[in-house]
């Protein structure tokens, strides 16, 4: 059976260097790390992970709490997180919490049981707030849907500014009756996107009609149902803003089912720029946000906390982009 001395001989380095490479690769020069990794592969060496964990007090595991794993946006966040974790020699433990607090607390407790080193939370809920209020705070990063005024480092988007920019785009096209299908009432994303929509209307001198705001939950069905309600209004909107792309795709289906055309009869926009958005008919105008970067930055920030390195920023705001496609047009003037 191969051992660490054999790896050191093949790599042409000391046993201490091999040990340091396996335990803290960031402390070793890249060329040395490559030689050691090649020697490990050649020798078929498998370190005693339990012994490494005991000495370092680390497991190499990161927990990521995902409220809806089937959501296309979160799938992209997970992909970015996985790549960053793998590059840093950490493992990502994925938990589909379904937005349930008891599941989030259960998986967060893995840190206290020394089965994981830290947590990435993608929802505005602190899993360590209870029942662990008096215990030293473990490494945790809150990304995507962040807790306002929370005690954890965060990675977010300026959702208010993004929604304002999208609504302003519709106003510039001449739309004054702009419907909004929003997300869950409890979500900070919903609150900020509604606020951005209202900011743009207010600045343009357009009254915010409550009848043009419809509750949703970021699902395809919510977009379908919301569009049906909007199209049944005595005076339907000329444009429809859905707070995520999945609802916009559901709305597109309903609009076509009613015999209307996008964008000729009604303009339609979404938020997120999921991969399906550009393949809709017509392609969807939307807000692009860097989903993979959310995951990447969250992992990098969490590892810095675990390894007790200083954070350059505790609260990172990522950029958005207004992506214009074929689902919006100048409002049609009735004759």
Secondary structure, 3 states (H helix, E strand, C coil): CCCHHHHHHHHCCCHHHHHHHHHCHHHCCHHHHHHHHHHHHHHCCCCCHHHHHHHHCCCCEEEEEECCCCCHHHHHHHHHHHHHHHHCCCEEEEEECCCCHHHHHHHHHHHHCCCCCEEEECCCCCCCCCCCCCCCCCCEEEECCCCCCCCCEEEEECHHHHHHHHHHHHHHCCCCCEEEECCCCCCHHHHHHHHHHHHHHHHCCCCCCHHHEECCCCCHHHHHHHHHHHHCCCCCCCEEEECCHHHHHHHHHHHHHCCCCCCCCCEEECCECCHHHHHCCCCCEEEEECHHHHHHHHHHHHHHHHCCCCCCCCEEEECEEEECCCCCCCCCCCC
